[in-house]
Amino acid sequence: MCGINGILSLKNEPIKEAELLKMNQAMIHRGPDSDGLYFHKNVGLAMRRLAIIDIDGGNQPVFNEDRTVTLIINGEIYNYIELKEKLIKLGHKFKTKSDSEVVAHLYQEYKEGFLTHLNGMFALALYDLKKETLILARDRLGIKPLYFKQTPDRFIFSSNLNSIIQVLKKNPSVSQSSFLKYLGLSYINHPSTIYQDIHKVSPGYYYKFHNEKVEKINYWKIKNKTHRQFNHFNDYKDLVREKLNHAVKLRMRSDVPVGSFLSGGIDSSSIVALMANNNPKGHHTFSVGFEGGENELGLARLVSKKYSTQHFEKLITLDDVIKILPELIDKMDEPQFDSALIPSFILSQEALSQGVKVILNGTGGDEVLGGYNRYLPLGLKEKVLEKTPLLLRKVLSQTLKRVDPRRAHLIQYPAYQFFSHIANIDHSLLKRFYKGSLGPLFQTIREDYSAVVDISTPKKLMELDLGHYLPGNILSLLDKTTMGASIEGRTPFLDHNLVETCFTLPQDILFHKKQLKPVLKESMRPYLPQELFNQKKKGFAGPIHHWMKNGLLKVIQKNFSFRPSFFLKENLNTSLISKIKDNDLNPGVSQLIFALFIFNLWSLRHMEGEELEIN
């Protein structure tokens, strides 16, 4: 696990070492163990390393035998042992035991087809000296981040937005469109970032630079057409358990201690059970609960006891939240307000303090096996709206627009109901706060998700989440919080072989008897305490509404009264925040106020350079 940086001069000028060192320094938390540099003509590559595999010998950049292929990579290639064995039979010779070196040789053997052989999470830069070609690639599901900025003179890329900013002639401006996406979705979807003219490499894509030309190439996308047909439901659940078990086994490969987050839900508990199946030696597990909120600590204890793990648990209080936010915001190169950031960061810090540098977790289980309520069939109200003629919906929408813009938009576009559950902010209050029009918010969401034809088809919704919500929110927060604590997070549910298998399952199997995740639940039922199967889905997010009603609102109002950021002062009626009373609060209002608070802290730290302190 690492962070990568690089600059390609479009004017064939040499790259200055000092610039790459500045980029590295801005993300030292991603790789505190070592660094590496490479220069050739108009190309400069740099990286910071978190040593996980081949501790002493795995420094980067890595090369092929004749050093005509140079590679820097952030992430892990889990099937590197099998790939290496095949390459040795083909005549390749290796100097290290690392997974990274395998990738350089794989490119030498298969050229641009090398990416399809990788089972892992990665963002990589590869330079082909003979062809003078640079390849920049991101893994299939977007587990690892990769940003870029193109100017008339250069192409700059990094694992971290702050590193790119270090070598720009002037600081970038916040994109109004991205700010609205942040409020509407809680994250900023690829290829956009919070900044104007800085972009994300989309999952499953690579860029090729050769002879002053740039190609953007899609090497992977989910195929949602063919269906597996078995005679019995048990055959489907056995298949999924087999694939998941193999994914867990691969992700336990490490030269440093491996542990797991354990929420007490089915997904993370399944990972712990299969880790024990592959290695009965008790490993570390880490759990949190929330004072005044959802608490699955008791269920996590049952799983820990069953598999004899070395268990840690913490009950997070509002004081913990206020204390941790400045440090967390400092590590967030782009703002997000999903409150799951907080427990994930706290547990990552605890894992590091116990010497655990690799953490498996249940991320992706809901997206690939159908775990969200929003995947279930639309209710009667939504079905009626879908069948109402568009002209009549427009008239009703215009009538309601001034009073409640969110409901007005739902009437005109019933499909927006799907997205409204993600951020869950109060749009009528946002309309009062925001000085501009909210029209672009709904417009950008319609444009970003225009590819979904049938919003009421659960598998289509899963595909939508897999391509947008998962990399944009869930994986982004996992990367920010684990790397912010200098540990590595691994996601067995996002093994691409498992993902592809799940998307070939018939819809009536994925939602067997109108249940959520029945395939996973029934496949793991013999291995988990039965109490887990009697609980409603609770998730990993903090109780924002409870925090607001019990002191956080006053903290936020004090923060805004003393230090509203320049951007928010220009774009919001920030004085209205001080007028919110406790009895004005509901979950949607609380979520919006929290979102604005996080953005204010982020912009003070990253746009204005202030040291954060919350009282």
C-alpha positions in Angstrom: 0.0 0.0 0.0 1.4 3.4 -1.0 0.7 6.7 -2.6 1.9 7.5 -6.1 2.7 10.8 -7.8 3.9 11.8 -11.2 4.4 14.6 -13.7 4.5 14.3 -17.5 5.8 17.4 -19.3 3.9 18.0 -22.5 6.7 20.3 -23.7 9.4 17.6 -23.2 11.0 19.4 -20.3 12.7 17.6 -17.5 10.9 17.2 -14.2 12.3 18.8 -11.1 13.1 16.5 -8.2 12.0 19.2 -5.7 8.5 19.1 -7.1 8.1 15.4 -6.7 9.4 15.5 -3.1 6.8 18.2 -2.3 4.1 15.9 -3.7 5.4 13.0 -1.6 5.5 15.1 1.5 1.9 16.1 1.2 0.8 12.5 1.5 3.4 11.0 3.8 0.6 9.3 5.9 -0.2 7.1 2.9 3.4 5.7 3.0 5.4 6.4 6.1 8.0 3.6 5.6 10.0 4.7 2.5 9.9 6.6 -0.7 11.2 6.3 -4.3 11.8 8.5 -7.4 12.3 7.9 -11.1 13.2 10.4 -13.9 13.5 9.9 -17.7 13.4 12.9 -20.1 10.0 14.5 -19.6 8.6 12.0 -17.1 9.0 12.0 -13.3 7.5 9.3 -11.0 7.4 9.3 -7.2 5.9 7.2 -4.4 5.5 6.8 -0.6 5.4 3.2 0.7 3.5 1.5 3.5 5.4 -1.8 3.7 3.1 -4.9 3.7 4.6 -7.5 1.5 8.4 -8.2 1.2 9.2 -5.6 3.9 12.9 -5.2 3.1 13.0 -5.9 -0.6 9.7 -4.4 -1.9 10.7 -0.7 -2.4 9.6 1.1 -5.5 9.9 1.9 -8.3 10.2 -1.6 -9.6 11.4 -2.7 -13.0 11.6 -5.7 -15.4 14.9 -7.4 -16.1 16.3 -4.9 -18.5 14.7 -1.9 -16.8 12.7 -0.9 -19.8 9.5 -1.1 -17.8 9.1 1.1 -14.7 6.2 0.8 -12.2 4.9 2.6 -9.2 1.7 1.2 -7.6 -0.6 1.9 -4.7 -2.5 -1.1 -3.5 -2.0 -4.9 -3.4 -2.1 -7.6 -6.1 -3.6 -10.6 -4.2 -2.9 -13.3 -6.9 0.8 -12.3 -7.3 2.0 -15.7 -6.2 0.1 -17.5 -9.0 1.0 -14.9 -11.6 4.7 -15.0 -10.6 4.8 -18.8 -11.0 3.3 -18.5 -14.6 5.8 -15.8 -15.5 8.8 -17.7 -14.2 7.7 -20.6 -16.5 7.7 -18.1 -19.3 11.3 -17.2 -18.6 11.0 -14.1 -16.4 13.5 -13.5 -13.6 12.6 -11.6 -10.4 14.8 -9.7 -7.9 12.2 -9.3 -5.1 9.4 -11.2 -3.4 7.0 -8.3 -3.8 3.6 -8.2 -5.6 4.6 -4.9 -7.3 7.5 -6.4 -9.4 5.1 -9.0 -10.8 3.0 -6.2 -12.4 6.0 -4.9 -14.3 6.8 -8.3 -15.7 3.1 -8.9 -16.5 3.1 -5.8 -18.7 6.3 -7.0 -20.4 4.5 -10.2 -21.2 1.0 -9.1 -22.1 1.4 -5.4 -22.9 -1.8 -3.5 -22.3 -3.7 -6.7 -21.6 -1.8 -7.0 -18.3 -4.6 -5.3 -16.2 -7.1 -8.1 -16.9 -4.8 -10.6 -15.1 -4.7 -8.6 -11.8 -6.8 -9.6 -8.9 -6.4 -6.7 -6.5 -6.9 -3.1 -5.6 -4.6 -0.6 -7.3 -3.8 2.8 -8.8 -0.7 2.5 -10.9 1.6 4.4 -13.2 3.8 2.4 -15.7 6.4 3.8 -18.0 7.4 1.8 -21.1 10.9 3.1 -22.0 11.1 1.6 -25.4 7.7 3.0 -26.6 8.1 6.1 -24.4 4.5 5.5 -23.3 3.0 6.2 -19.9 0.0 4.2 -18.6 -2.1 5.4 -15.7 -4.7 2.8 -14.4 -7.3 2.4 -11.6 -8.7 -0.9 -10.4 -12.0 -2.3 -11.6 -14.2 -1.2 -8.6 -12.4 2.1 -7.7 -11.0 0.8 -4.4 -7.9 3.0 -4.7 -8.1 6.7 -5.7 -6.3 8.3 -8.6 -6.6 12.0 -9.5 -5.2 14.0 -12.4 -4.8 17.6 -13.6 -4.0 18.5 -17.2 -2.6 22.0 -18.1 -1.3 23.2 -21.4 2.2 22.3 -20.3 1.9 19.2 -18.1 -0.1 16.2 -16.9 0.0 15.8 -13.1 -1.4 12.8 -11.2 -1.5 11.6 -7.7 -3.2 9.4 -5.1 -4.0 12.6 -3.2 -5.5 15.9 -4.3 -3.2 17.9 -1.9 -0.2 16.6 -3.7 -1.4 17.9 -7.0 -2.0 21.3 -5.5 1.6 21.5 -4.3 2.9 21.9 -7.9 0.2 24.1 -9.4 1.0 27.8 -10.1 -2.2 28.8 -8.2 -4.6 27.1 -5.9 -7.6 25.6 -7.6 -11.2 26.9 -7.1 -14.0 24.9 -5.6 -16.5 23.7 -8.3 -20.0 24.9 -7.6 -21.4 21.8 -9.3 -19.3 19.6 -7.1 -20.3 21.5 -4.0 -23.9 20.8 -4.9 -23.2 17.1 -5.6 -21.5 17.0 -2.2 -24.7 18.2 -0.5 -27.1 16.2 -2.7 -25.2 12.8 -2.5 -22.8 13.3 0.4 -19.9 12.7 -2.0 -18.6 13.8 -5.3 -18.8 11.2 -8.0 -16.1 10.4 -10.6 -14.8 11.9 -12.8 -15.4 15.1 -10.9 -13.6 16.3 -7.8 -14.3 19.2 -5.4 -12.0 21.3 -7.5 -12.5 22.8 -10.9 -10.4 21.1 -13.6 -9.0 18.3 -11.4 -10.5 14.9 -12.1 -10.7 11.3 -11.0 -9.7 8.4 -13.1 -12.9 6.4 -13.3 -12.9 2.8 -12.0 -12.0 0.2 -14.6 -10.2 2.7 -16.9 -6.7 3.5 -17.9 -5.1 6.4 -19.7 -2.3 5.9 -22.3 0.1 8.8 -23.2 2.1 8.4 -26.3 3.4 10.8 -29.0 1.6 13.7 -27.3 -1.7 11.8 -27.6 -3.9 10.7 -24.7 -6.3 7.8 -24.9 -8.9 6.9 -22.2 -9.6 3.1 -22.3 -12.3 1.1 -20.4 -10.8 -2.3 -19.6 -13.5 -3.6 -17.3 -17.2 -3.2 -16.7 -19.8 -5.3 -15.0 -21.8 -7.6 -17.3 -25.4 -7.8 -16.3 -26.8 -10.0 -19.0 -26.2 -13.7 -18.6 -27.8 -15.6 -15.7 -26.6 -18.7 -14.0 -29.3 -21.3 -13.7 -29.1 -23.9 -10.9 -31.9 -26.3 -9.9 -31.7 -25.4 -6.2 -31.2 -22.2 -4.1 -28.6 -24.1 -2.1 -26.4 -24.3 -5.2 -26.3 -20.5 -5.5 -25.4 -20.0 -1.8 -22.7 -22.6 -2.0 -21.2 -20.9 -5.0 -21.2 -17.5 -3.4 -19.6 -18.9 -0.1 -16.9 -20.6 -2.1 -16.0 -17.4 -4.0 -16.1 -15.3 -0.9 -13.9 -17.8 1.0 -11.3 -17.7 -1.8 -11.4 -13.9 -1.8 -10.8 -13.8 2.0 -7.9 -16.4 1.7 -6.2 -14.2 -0.9 -6.6 -11.1 1.2 -5.0 -12.7 4.2 -1.6 -12.7 2.3 0.6 -10.4 4.2 4.0 -10.1 5.9 2.5 -8.0 8.7 -0.4 -8.7 11.1 -3.9 -8.9 9.6 -7.1 -8.1 11.5 -10.7 -7.2 10.8 -13.3 -4.6 11.5 -16.3 -6.3 13.1 -19.6 -4.4 13.2 -21.8 -7.2 14.4 -23.6 -7.3 11.0 -23.7 -10.2 8.6 -21.0 -8.8 6.2 -18.1 -8.2 8.6 -19.1 -11.2 10.7 -18.9 -13.4 7.6 -15.4 -12.1 6.9 -14.3 -12.9 10.4 -15.7 -16.4 10.2 -14.0 -17.1 6.9 -10.7 -15.7 8.2 -10.9 -18.2 11.0 -11.7 -20.9 8.4 -8.5 -20.1 6.5 -6.4 -19.5 9.6 -7.7 -20.7 13.0 -5.1 -18.7 14.9 -7.1 -15.9 16.6 -6.6 -12.6 14.9 -7.5 -9.1 16.0 -11.1 -7.7 15.6 -12.2 -4.1 16.2 -15.7 -2.9 17.0 -17.5 0.3 17.8 -20.9 1.3 19.2 -22.4 4.7 19.6 -23.6 6.3 22.8 -27.2 7.3 22.1 -27.3 5.4 18.8 -27.1 2.0 17.1 -25.1 -0.5 19.1 -24.2 -3.9 17.8 -21.3 -4.5 20.3 -23.1 -7.4 21.9 -23.4 -9.2 18.5 -19.8 -8.5 17.7 -18.8 -10.0 21.0 -20.7 -13.2 20.1 -18.8 -13.5 16.9 -15.5 -12.7 18.6 -16.2 -15.4 21.2 -17.1 -18.0 18.6 -13.9 -17.5 16.8 -11.6 -16.7 19.7 -10.4 -13.3 18.3 -8.4 -10.7 20.2 -11.2 -8.3 20.4 -11.3 -4.5 20.9 -14.4 -2.4 21.3 -15.2 1.2 21.9 -18.4 3.2 22.7 -18.1 6.5 20.8 -19.4 9.6 22.5 -20.0 13.1 21.2 -16.8 14.2 23.0 -14.9 11.6 20.9 -16.4 13.0 17.7 -15.4 16.6 18.5 -11.9 15.5 19.5 -11.2 13.4 16.4 -12.7 15.7 13.7 -9.7 18.1 13.3 -7.3 15.2 12.7 -9.8 13.4 10.4 -10.5 16.5 8.4 -6.7 17.1 8.0 -6.5 13.7 6.2 -9.5 14.3 3.9 -8.2 15.7 0.7 -11.9 15.9 -0.5 -14.9 16.5 1.7 -17.4 13.8 2.6 -20.0 13.9 5.3 -21.0 10.2 5.7 -20.7 9.9 9.5 -19.2 6.4 9.1 -15.9 8.3 8.5 -15.7 8.8 12.3 -15.8 5.1 13.5 -13.7 3.9 10.6 -10.9 6.4 11.5 -11.1 5.7 15.2 -10.8 1.9 14.6 -8.0 2.4 12.1 -6.0 4.3 14.6 -6.6 1.6 17.2 -5.6 -1.1 14.8 -2.3 0.7 14.2 -1.7 1.1 17.9 -2.0 -2.6 18.3 0.5 -3.3 15.5 -2.2 -4.4 12.9 -1.4 -2.8 9.6 -3.9 -4.7 7.4 -7.6 -4.7 8.1 -10.2 -6.8 6.2 -13.8 -5.5 6.3 -17.3 -6.1 4.9 -17.4 -3.2 2.5 -19.2 -4.0 -0.7 -21.5 -6.8 0.6 -24.6 -4.7 0.3 -23.8 -3.5 -3.2 -22.9 -6.9 -4.7 -25.5 -9.1 -2.8 -28.5 -6.7 -2.5 -28.4 -5.3 1.0 -30.2 -2.0 0.8 -33.9 -1.3 1.3 -33.8 1.0 -1.7 -33.4 -2.1 -3.9 -36.8 -3.5 -3.0 -39.7 -2.9 -5.3 -41.2 0.6 -5.4 -44.1 1.4 -3.1 -47.6 2.1 -4.5 -47.0 5.9 -4.3 -43.9 5.7 -6.5 -45.5 3.3 -9.0 -48.5 5.6 -9.4 -46.1 8.5 -10.0 -44.2 6.6 -12.6 -47.4 5.9 -14.5 -48.6 9.5 -14.3 -48.1 11.4 -17.6 -45.0 13.6 -17.5 -46.9 16.8 -18.4 -49.2 16.4 -15.4 -46.2 15.6 -13.2 -44.5 18.8 -14.4 -47.6 20.9 -13.5 -47.8 19.4 -10.0 -44.1 19.8 -9.6 -44.2 23.5 -10.5 -47.0 24.1 -8.0 -45.0 22.6 -5.1 -41.6 23.9 -6.2 -41.4 27.0 -4.0 -42.6 25.2 -0.9 -40.6 22.0 -1.1 -38.1 21.7 -3.9 -37.2 18.1 -3.0 -40.8 16.8 -3.1 -41.4 18.8 -6.3 -38.5 17.1 -8.0 -39.6 13.7 -6.8 -43.0 14.3 -8.4 -41.5 15.2 -11.8 -38.7 12.5 -11.5 -39.8 9.6 -9.3 -36.5 7.9 -9.9 -34.9 10.6 -7.7 -36.5 8.8 -4.7 -33.6 6.3 -5.0 -30.9 9.0 -4.6 -32.7 11.0 -1.9 -32.1 8.3 0.6 -28.3 8.5 0.3 -27.6 12.0 1.6 -31.0 12.5 3.4 -30.7 16.2 3.8 -33.5 18.7 4.1 -33.8 20.4 0.7 -36.3 23.0 1.7 -33.9 24.3 4.4 -31.0 24.1 1.9 -33.0 26.3 -0.5 -33.2 28.9 2.3 -29.4 28.7 3.0 -28.1 28.5 -0.6 -27.8 31.9 -2.4 -28.1 30.3 -5.8 -30.5 27.9 -7.5 -30.8 24.2 -6.6 -31.7 23.4 -10.2 -28.1 22.4 -11.1 -28.1 19.9 -8.2 -31.0 18.0 -9.7 -29.7 18.5 -13.2 -26.3 17.1 -12.5 -27.8 14.0 -10.7 -30.0 13.4 -13.7 -27.0 13.7 -16.1 -24.7 11.5 -14.0 -27.3 8.7 -13.7 -29.0 9.0 -17.1 -27.7 5.5 -18.0 -30.2 3.8 -15.8 -33.2 3.0 -17.9 -35.4 1.1 -15.5 -35.0 2.6 -12.0 -37.4 0.1 -10.5 -35.3 -3.0 -11.4 -33.3 -4.0 -8.4 -30.3 -5.3 -10.3 -30.1 -2.1 -12.2 -30.0 -0.2 -8.9 -27.3 -2.5 -7.7 -25.3 -1.8 -10.9 -25.8 1.9 -10.3 -24.5 1.8 -6.8 -21.6 -0.4 -7.8 -20.4 2.3 -10.3 -21.2 5.4 -8.4 -22.1 5.3 -4.7 -19.6 2.5 -3.9 -16.5 4.2 -5.3 -17.7 7.7 -4.6 -18.7 7.3 -1.0 -18.0 4.0 0.6 -14.6 3.2 -0.9 -13.4 6.8 -0.7 -14.1 7.0 3.0 -12.5 3.6 3.6 -9.3 4.8 1.8 -9.2 8.1 3.6 -9.7 6.7 7.1 -7.4 3.7 6.8 -4.6 5.5 4.9 -5.1 8.5 7.2 -4.0 6.2 10.0 -1.3 4.5 7.9 -3.0 1.1 7.6 -4.3 -0.9 4.7 -8.0 -1.7 4.3 -8.9 -4.8 2.2 -12.4 -5.6 0.8 -13.0 -9.4 0.1 -16.6 -8.7 -1.2 -15.1 -6.7 -4.0 -13.0 -9.4 -5.4 -13.9 -8.9 -9.1 -14.5 -12.7 -9.6 -17.1 -12.6 -6.7 -18.7 -9.4 -8.1 -19.0 -10.9 -11.6 -20.5 -14.1 -10.1 -23.1 -12.1 -8.0 -24.2 -10.1 -11.0 -25.0 -13.3 -13.0 -27.4 -14.5 -10.3 -31.1 -14.2 -11.3 -32.9 -11.4 -9.6 -35.4 -13.7 -7.9 -32.4 -15.5 -6.3 -30.7 -12.3 -5.1 -34.0 -11.2 -3.5 -35.3 -14.7 -2.7 -38.7 -14.4 -1.0 -38.3 -10.6 -1.1 -35.5 -10.6 1.4 -32.3 -8.6 1.4 -29.1 -10.5 0.9 -30.7 -14.0 1.3 -27.9 -15.7 -0.6 -25.2 -14.5 1.8 -27.4 -15.0 4.9 -28.2 -18.6 4.1 -24.7 -19.4 3.0 -23.3 -18.2 6.3 -26.0 -19.2 8.7 -24.2 -22.4 9.8 -21.1 -20.4 10.7 -22.5 -17.4 12.6 -24.4 -16.9 15.9 -28.2 -17.1 15.2 -28.8 -13.8 17.0 -27.3 -12.0 14.0 -30.1 -13.1 11.7 -32.8 -11.7 14.0 -31.6 -8.1 13.8 -32.6 -5.3 11.4 -29.9 -3.8 9.3 -28.2 -1.0 11.3 -25.1 0.1 9.3 -21.9 1.7 10.5 -23.0 5.4 10.6 -23.0 7.6 13.6 -26.2 9.0 15.2 -26.0 12.5 13.8 -29.5 13.5 14.9 -28.8 12.4 18.4 -25.5 14.3 18.5 -27.3 17.4 17.2 -29.9 17.3 19.9 -27.3 16.7 22.6 -24.8 19.5 22.1 -23.3 19.3 18.6 -25.7 21.9 17.2 -24.4 24.5 19.7 -20.8 23.5 18.8 -21.5 24.0 15.1 -23.3 27.4 15.7 -20.3 28.6 17.7 -17.9 27.4 14.9 -19.9 29.2 12.2 -20.2 32.4 14.2 -16.5 32.7 14.6 -15.1 31.1 11.5 -17.3 30.6 8.4 -15.1 29.9 5.4 -14.8 32.4 2.6 -16.5 29.9 0.2 -19.5 29.3 2.4 -19.8 33.1 3.2 -20.0 33.7 -0.5 -22.5 31.0 -1.3 -24.6 30.5 1.8 -26.7 32.6 4.2 -24.5 31.3 7.0 -26.2 33.6 9.6 -29.3 31.4 9.3 -27.4 28.5 11.0 -27.4 30.5 14.3 -31.2 30.7 14.2 -31.8 27.0 14.2 -33.3 25.9 17.4 -33.4 22.4 19.0 -37.1 22.0 18.2 -36.3 22.8 14.5 -34.2 19.6 14.3 -35.3 16.5 12.4 -33.0 13.9 10.7 -33.0 15.9 7.4 -32.1 19.2 9.1 -29.5 17.6 11.3 -27.9 15.9 8.3 -27.7 19.2 6.4 -26.2 21.2 9.3 -23.6 18.4 9.8 -22.8 18.5 6.1 -22.2 22.2 6.1 -20.1 21.9 9.3 -17.9 19.3 7.7 -17.5 21.4 4.6 -16.7 24.5 6.6 -14.0 22.6 8.5 -12.6 21.1 5.3 -12.5 24.5 3.5 -10.8 26.2 6.5 -8.1 23.5 6.6 -7.5 22.8 2.9 -8.5 26.0 1.2 -7.4 28.6 3.8 -4.7 26.7 5.6 -6.0 27.1 9.1 -5.1 24.8 12.0 -8.4 23.4 13.2 -9.6 23.5 16.8 -13.2 22.8 17.9 -14.4 24.0 21.2 
